[in-house]
């Protein structure tokens, strides 16, 4: 299992290859030099707080896209579960499966006792560096969902 170190702002973001809708592979490298990337980690599909977190991101999806960002949700669920969850919530951004927990560990958000990720948001610039991060201290607390508006501000600063 990879080490559990939270990447610092300014550091290169950990590379990943995760399965998206239909099982296709999505890598961070494919966006380097092209787009900013927003990663929204959430613990489990169909859980109550996640069912609030992701629609909040969906509401601002056009704002993220206007700042030249590709947005992805990331959880340890299978790509099949994520696809069903995205359909249920009406999400227009892909949910990626970190079934092997490598991205969650590499981004320092894997809960080693529960073996699923915490709740976090990362902004990665076009060069592949972490430009912003916010990690919830208590992923089960609705009031501690990472603030997507601060992520938008970080993206705006990249323009």
N, C-alpha and C positions, 0 to 999 in steps of 0.2 A: 504494500500500500504506500502511495506517495506520502511525503511529509506533510504535516498540517501547519503551514505557515501562511499567515494572512499577507498577501502581497501589499507592499507599500505604494502609495501614490508616487508616480514617477518611475517605478520599476516596470520591467517588461511583464506583461500579463502571462500567466501560464498558458501554454498551448493546450488545445483539447481537440478531440474528435468525438462527437456525440451523435446519437441517432435522433433525427427529427421526424416529422410526419412522413408516413410511408416507409420509415426505416432508413431513409437516405442519410448519409454521413454529412455532418456540418463541422467544419474546422474553423478555428480562429484565423489561421493563416490565409484562408481564402478572402478575407476582408482587409488584410494588411495593404496599406497604400490606397485603399479604395473607399472604405467607410469606417466610421466610428461604430463601436459595438456596445450595446447595453445588455448585460447579463442580470437577470432577475432570478435569484435562487429562492426556491420555496420548498418547504419540507415534503409535503405529500399531496398528490392530486385528490380532489374531492373533500379535502379537510376544510373546516369552517373558515379559518383565517385566510387560507390560500384562496378560497372562493371570494374573498373581499379584496385581497392584494392584487391579483391579476386583472380584474376588471378596472381597477384604478389605473393601472398602466395602460390598458386598452383605451380608456377615456382620453389619454394624452398621446396616443400612438402617432397621430398626425404631427404633433409638436416634435416628437422624437425624430420622425422621418424628415421633417423640414430642416432639422439640424444634421442631416446626412448620417443618421444612425440606424443600424439594423438592431432590432430588439428581439431578444430570446428569453423565454422562461427556461429554467433548468431545475429538474428534480431527479430523484433517484428512481422514479417510477419508470415502467417500461414505456416505449414509444407508443404502444397501443393504448395504454391508460392515459398518457398525455394527450393523444389525439382525441379520445372520448371526452376528456376534461375540457380541452380547448373548444370542442363543438358545443358542449353543455353551456359554457360561459360565453360563447359567441366571440372568441378571440380571433383576431386577424394577424397575430404574430405567432411564430412557431414555438412550440414547447419541445425542449430537448431532453433526451433521456440520458442521465448519468448513472445508468444501472450498475456499473462497476465502481461507482463512487470516486473515481479518480479526479474528476474536475472539482467536486466538492472538497476533497482533501487538498488538492493543489491550491485552491482558493481560500483554504483555511476555514471553511464553514461546515465541515462534516462533524456531526455530533457523534463522537465515538461510542457513546453508550446506547444511543437509539439507532445508529447506523443510517441516518438520513441527514440531509443538509439542514442547516439553519436557514434563516431568512435574511437575504442580503441583496444589495444592488451594486453593480460595478459598471463604471463607464471606462471603456478602453478606446484610446484615440487611434487614428489611422495608422500610426507607427507601431501600434501594439503595446503601448504603455498604459498602465492604470492611471486614469485621470481623476477618478473619484471612486470612493467606496463608502458604503454604509452598511453595517452589520447589526442586526437586532440583537440586543442582549437577552431578550425573552421572545423567541419566535412564536409562542402561543398567545402572546398579548396583542390584541387587535390595535392597541394604541402605539405599539412599537414597530409597526410595519415601516420599513425604510422609505424615506420620503422621495418619491419620484420627482418632485419639483426641484429638489436640490440636485438631482441627477441632470435634469434639464438645464439648470443654471451652469453646471460643469460643462455640459455640451456647448452651451452658448459661449462660454469662455474659450472654447477651442476654435471658434469661427474667426 
